[in-house]
Amino acid sequence: MAIQGTLETMSLSDLFQFIGAGRKSGTLKFDGGKITKQVYFQEGLIVGCRSNNPREYLGQVLLHYGKVNEEQLQTARETQRKSRLKLGDALVQLGFLTEADVFDAVKTRTLEAIHDLFVWNEGQFEFYDEEPLPRDLIKVEVEPTTAIMEAICRMDEIARFRTLVPSDRAIVELSPGWTSSLNLGKDLRRMLFFVHKRMSVAEIAYHMHASIFQIYGLLFELVSEGYARVVGESAESFGTTVVDTEDVPETATELMSSAERKVDEDPEAALTILQRVLKEEPKNSRAQELVIEAEAKLVHRIFQSELSPHAIPTLAVSQDNLAGEELHPQEGFLLSRINGTWDVQSILSICPFREADSLMMMRSLLARGIIKLETKALKLS
């Protein structure tokens, strides 16, 4: 291990320049609570990046930039499950993308994940000198200085956007007298549908498979040109389902002990406890490991006993009654993808959320009577 520290004590720019100038090779690992990332270097160049943030998965990046649609991604995921191919290989095999398309998307994903690091207020890093690259890594080449300059420009742009659109909870409405004949561009026209529904910045980003940065930019253009105005904010974003923890001890050490005991018998309760630990100690590596373990166990348990991955969800209420339900942004996204054809597994494959969170949301919608499940008929060959 060559270097370690926190983003409070060493800036990301200095860290990248140190590795680049020294032409170092290895893995730079970041821990920011629930989100972890690895940036791979080879002789001072950034050659790849991985993240456990679903918004930065390859499939979501491809959706964001319009390289594939949801139906194509769902088909590729199904092919991937059957053949064990990597997602990029499955998309190429199906003829949806070329190898060059996949390479470009991987490079874009690498830059997007790094740009996001620059907005982290805190986090722990460790650089593992000369650690071998993952065998399945699709290598790109990015100069650290290039990544730094692009990230700084993006941060300046976000600050400018927030002068008119203050947060990702902001709700915008069209001003009186606007006209659909205005030359607003393809993305802006697409976004008008969601603006009409009074969705927040975050909600629009979910539905368009876009980054918050992109939506800020589009809304800023609308507001600055006088076509729209900010009229309020939505409720807090949806988090993991809350579990009663009144009997849970308070110290971080006791919380960890409680989570370790519960991870097998009640992984959902363990996740809630672990979130409390990570809120107090975002650098707790054992808690981060347990989150991954608890999520996997919870997904397995829900699939085994509550929601078959092959069941087909359908709406159990009318559209009029649905409008009266109090829905979180992510729940609204899930409901908009329920089409009476896709099964649970297919819907999860295109969601920009963690699988455990998606399943808990779907389970909640089922318990509230908003959706119902139908068994998929088996096809006889």
C-alpha positions in Angstrom: 0.0 0.0 0.0 1.7 3.2 -1.2 -0.7 5.9 0.2 -3.9 6.2 2.1 -6.0 9.0 3.7 -9.2 10.9 3.4 -10.5 13.4 0.9 -10.6 16.0 3.7 -6.8 15.8 4.1 -5.8 15.4 0.4 -7.7 16.7 -2.5 -8.7 14.4 -5.4 -6.8 16.6 -7.8 -3.6 16.3 -5.8 -4.1 12.6 -5.5 -4.6 12.0 -9.2 -1.6 14.2 -10.1 0.6 12.4 -7.6 -0.2 9.0 -9.3 0.0 10.4 -12.8 3.3 12.3 -12.4 4.9 9.3 -10.7 3.7 7.1 -13.6 2.4 4.6 -11.0 0.4 1.5 -11.6 -2.2 0.0 -9.2 -5.7 0.4 -7.8 -7.0 3.6 -6.1 -10.0 2.5 -3.9 -12.6 4.9 -2.5 -15.0 4.3 0.3 -17.9 6.7 0.8 -20.3 4.8 3.0 -22.6 2.8 0.8 -20.8 3.7 -2.4 -17.3 2.3 -3.2 -15.3 2.8 -6.3 -12.0 1.5 -7.7 -10.0 3.5 -10.2 -7.3 1.5 -12.1 -4.0 3.1 -13.2 -1.2 1.8 -15.5 2.0 3.8 -15.8 0.2 6.9 -14.6 -2.8 6.6 -17.0 -6.4 5.9 -15.8 -7.3 2.6 -17.6 -10.6 1.8 -16.0 -13.0 2.3 -13.1 -15.6 0.2 -11.2 -18.4 1.3 -8.9 -21.2 -0.3 -6.9 -23.5 2.7 -7.7 -26.2 1.3 -10.0 -26.4 4.6 -11.8 -22.9 4.0 -13.0 -23.4 0.5 -14.3 -22.7 0.0 -18.0 -26.4 -0.7 -18.8 -27.5 2.6 -17.2 -24.8 4.5 -19.0 -25.9 3.0 -22.3 -29.5 3.9 -21.6 -28.5 7.5 -20.6 -26.8 8.1 -23.9 -29.5 6.4 -26.0 -27.2 3.7 -27.2 -29.8 1.0 -26.3 -33.4 1.2 -25.2 -34.9 -0.6 -22.2 -36.2 -3.5 -24.3 -32.8 -4.1 -25.8 -31.1 -4.0 -22.4 -33.7 -6.3 -20.9 -33.1 -8.8 -23.8 -29.3 -8.6 -23.3 -29.7 -9.2 -19.6 -31.7 -12.3 -20.3 -29.1 -13.5 -22.7 -26.4 -12.7 -20.2 -28.2 -14.8 -17.5 -28.4 -17.8 -19.8 -24.9 -17.6 -21.4 -22.8 -16.0 -18.6 -21.5 -13.5 -21.1 -20.5 -10.1 -20.0 -23.2 -7.5 -20.8 -21.1 -5.8 -23.5 -20.5 -9.1 -25.2 -24.2 -10.0 -25.0 -25.1 -6.7 -26.6 -22.6 -7.2 -29.4 -23.7 -10.8 -30.0 -27.3 -9.7 -30.3 -26.4 -7.0 -32.8 -27.5 -4.1 -30.7 -24.0 -2.6 -30.4 -20.6 -2.9 -32.0 -17.4 -3.5 -30.0 -16.4 0.1 -30.6 -19.8 1.2 -29.1 -19.1 -0.8 -26.0 -15.5 0.6 -25.7 -16.8 4.2 -26.0 -19.4 3.5 -23.3 -16.9 2.0 -20.9 -14.7 5.1 -21.4 -17.6 7.4 -20.8 -18.6 5.4 -17.7 -15.1 5.7 -16.4 -15.1 9.5 -16.7 -18.6 9.8 -15.2 -17.7 7.8 -12.2 -14.6 9.9 -11.6 -16.5 13.2 -12.1 -18.8 12.1 -9.4 -15.9 11.6 -7.0 -15.2 15.3 -7.2 -18.5 16.2 -5.5 -17.9 13.9 -2.6 -17.5 15.9 0.6 -15.8 13.1 2.5 -14.5 9.6 1.9 -11.5 7.4 2.5 -9.0 6.3 -0.1 -6.2 3.7 -0.4 -3.8 3.3 -3.3 -2.6 -0.3 -3.8 0.7 0.0 -5.7 1.3 -2.5 -8.5 -2.0 -4.4 -7.8 -2.8 -6.4 -10.9 -5.7 -5.2 -13.1 -8.9 -7.3 -13.1 -8.6 -9.9 -15.8 -12.0 -8.9 -17.4 -11.3 -5.2 -17.4 -11.9 -3.4 -20.7 -9.0 -1.0 -20.7 -9.3 2.6 -21.7 -6.7 5.4 -21.5 -7.4 8.7 -19.8 -4.9 11.3 -18.7 -5.5 12.2 -15.1 -5.1 15.9 -15.9 -7.9 15.5 -18.5 -10.2 13.9 -15.9 -9.4 16.6 -13.4 -10.1 19.5 -15.8 -13.4 18.1 -17.0 -14.5 17.5 -13.4 -13.7 21.0 -12.3 -15.6 22.4 -15.3 -18.6 20.3 -14.4 -18.5 21.4 -10.8 -18.5 25.1 -12.0 -21.5 24.3 -14.2 -23.4 22.7 -11.4 -22.9 25.7 -9.2 -24.2 27.9 -12.1 -27.2 25.6 -12.6 -28.1 25.8 -8.9 -28.5 29.5 -9.0 -31.8 28.9 -10.7 -32.6 25.2 -9.9 -31.5 24.9 -6.2 -31.6 21.2 -5.6 -32.4 17.8 -7.0 -35.8 18.0 -5.2 -36.8 21.2 -7.1 -40.1 21.1 -9.0 -40.4 23.2 -12.1 -43.6 24.2 -14.0 -44.0 25.8 -17.4 -44.7 29.5 -17.4 -48.0 30.8 -18.9 -47.8 31.5 -22.6 -45.0 29.0 -23.5 -45.5 27.3 -26.8 -44.6 23.8 -27.9 -43.5 25.2 -31.3 -40.3 26.7 -29.7 -37.1 25.1 -30.9 -36.1 23.5 -27.6 -34.2 20.5 -28.9 -34.9 16.8 -28.6 -33.9 16.3 -24.9 -35.8 19.3 -23.7 -39.0 18.3 -25.6 -38.7 14.8 -24.1 -38.4 16.3 -20.7 -41.5 18.5 -21.0 -43.6 15.4 -20.5 -42.1 14.9 -17.0 -42.2 18.6 -16.2 -46.0 18.6 -17.0 -46.3 15.8 -14.4 -44.6 18.1 -11.8 -41.7 15.7 -11.2 -38.6 16.8 -9.3 -35.1 16.9 -10.8 -34.3 13.5 -9.3 -37.6 12.0 -10.6 -36.9 13.2 -14.1 -33.4 11.8 -14.0 -34.7 8.4 -13.1 -37.3 8.3 -15.9 -34.9 9.6 -18.6 -32.0 7.4 -17.4 -30.1 10.7 -17.3 -27.5 12.1 -14.9 -28.6 14.8 -12.4 -26.0 17.0 -14.1 -27.8 16.7 -17.5 -31.2 17.4 -16.0 -29.9 20.4 -14.1 -28.6 21.7 -17.4 -31.9 21.2 -19.3 -34.0 22.7 -16.6 -31.6 25.7 -16.2 -32.1 26.4 -19.9 -35.9 26.3 -19.5 -35.9 28.6 -16.5 -33.2 31.0 -17.8 -35.1 31.5 -21.0 -38.3 32.2 -19.1 -40.2 29.1 -20.3 -40.5 27.7 -16.7 -40.0 28.6 -13.1 -39.2 26.7 -9.9 -42.4 26.3 -7.8 -41.3 24.2 -4.8 -39.6 21.0 -3.7 -40.6 17.3 -3.5 -40.5 15.2 -0.3 -37.2 13.6 0.7 -35.9 11.0 -1.6 -36.9 7.4 -0.9 -34.5 5.3 1.1 -34.3 1.7 2.3 -37.4 0.4 4.0 -37.4 1.3 7.7 -37.4 -1.5 10.2 -38.3 -1.2 13.9 -35.0 -0.9 15.8 -36.1 0.3 19.2 -34.3 -2.6 20.8 -31.1 -1.9 19.0 -28.1 -0.6 21.1 -26.6 2.8 20.3 -22.8 2.6 20.1 -21.2 1.7 16.8 -19.5 -1.4 18.3 -22.8 -2.7 19.7 -24.6 -1.8 16.4 -22.0 -3.9 14.4 -22.4 -6.8 16.8 -26.2 -6.6 16.4 -26.0 -6.4 12.6 -23.6 -9.5 12.5 -26.1 -11.5 14.6 -29.1 -10.5 12.4 -27.5 -10.8 8.9 -28.5 -14.4 8.5 -31.9 -14.5 10.3 -33.1 -11.0 9.4 -31.0 -9.4 6.7 -33.5 -6.5 6.3 -33.1 -5.5 9.9 -29.3 -5.9 9.6 -29.3 -3.5 6.6 -31.1 -0.8 8.6 -28.6 -1.2 11.5 -25.7 -1.0 9.1 -27.0 2.2 7.6 -26.9 3.7 11.1 -23.3 2.5 11.5 -22.2 3.9 8.1 -23.9 7.3 8.9 -21.7 7.5 12.0 -18.6 5.8 10.5 -18.6 6.0 6.7 -15.1 4.5 6.6 -16.2 1.3 8.4 -15.0 -1.3 6.0 -16.6 -4.2 7.9 -20.0 -2.5 7.7 -19.5 -2.0 4.0 -18.8 -5.7 3.5 -21.8 -6.7 5.6 -24.1 -4.5 3.5 -23.1 -6.5 0.4 -23.7 -9.7 2.3 -27.0 -8.7 3.8 -28.3 -7.3 0.5 -27.5 -10.6 -1.3 -29.2 -12.6 1.5 -32.3 -10.3 1.4 -32.6 -10.6 -2.4 -32.4 -14.4 -2.2 -35.0 -14.5 0.6 -37.5 -12.3 -1.2 -37.1 -14.3 -4.4 -37.5 -17.6 -2.5 -40.6 -16.7 -0.4 -42.3 -13.5 -1.6 -41.6 -12.4 -5.2 -40.8 -14.9 -7.8 -38.3 -13.5 -10.3 -40.6 -14.9 -13.1 -43.9 -13.5 -11.8 -45.4 -10.7 -13.9 -46.5 -7.6 -11.9 -49.6 -5.7 -13.1 -51.4 -2.7 -11.8 -54.1 -3.5 -9.3 -55.6 0.0 -9.2 -56.9 2.3 -11.9 -54.8 5.2 -13.2 -57.2 7.7 -11.5 -56.7 6.0 -8.1 -53.0 5.7 -8.7 -52.8 9.5 -8.9 -54.0 9.7 -5.4 -51.3 7.4 -3.9 -48.3 8.9 -2.1 -45.5 7.5 -4.2 -41.8 8.1 -3.9 -39.8 8.9 -7.1 -38.3 5.5 -7.4 -41.7 3.8 -6.8 -43.0 5.9 -9.7 -40.2 4.7 -11.9 -41.0 1.1 -11.1 -44.7 1.5 -11.7 -44.0 3.1 -15.1 -42.1 0.0 -16.2 -44.9 -2.4 -15.3 -46.4 -3.3 -18.6 -48.1 -6.7 -18.1 -45.3 -8.4 -20.1 -42.1 -8.0 -18.2 -41.5 -10.2 -15.2 -39.9 -9.1 -11.9 -36.4 -10.0 -13.0 -36.8 -8.1 -16.3 -37.9 -4.9 -14.6 -35.0 -5.1 -12.1 -32.6 -5.4 -15.0 -33.3 -1.9 -16.2 -33.7 -0.1 -12.9 -31.1 2.4 -11.8 -31.4 1.2 -8.2 -29.8 -1.4 -6.0 -31.5 -4.7 -6.5 -32.4 -5.1 -2.8 -34.0 -1.6 -2.7 -36.0 -2.3 -5.9 -37.3 -5.6 -4.5 -38.3 -3.9 -1.2 -40.1 -1.2 -3.1 -41.9 -3.8 -5.3 -42.9 -5.7 -2.2 -44.2 -2.6 -0.6 -46.3 -1.8 -3.7 -47.7 -5.3 -3.5 -48.6 -5.1 0.2 -50.3 -1.7 -0.4 -52.5 -3.3 -3.1 -51.1 -1.1 -5.8 -49.8 -4.0 -7.9 -50.6 -7.7 -8.1 -48.6 -10.6 -9.5 -49.4 -13.0 -12.2 -47.6 -16.3 -12.8 -45.8 -16.5 -16.1 -47.0 -19.3 -18.3 -44.3 -21.8 -19.2 -43.6 -22.1 -22.9 -43.5 -25.7 -24.2 -40.8 -26.4 -26.8 
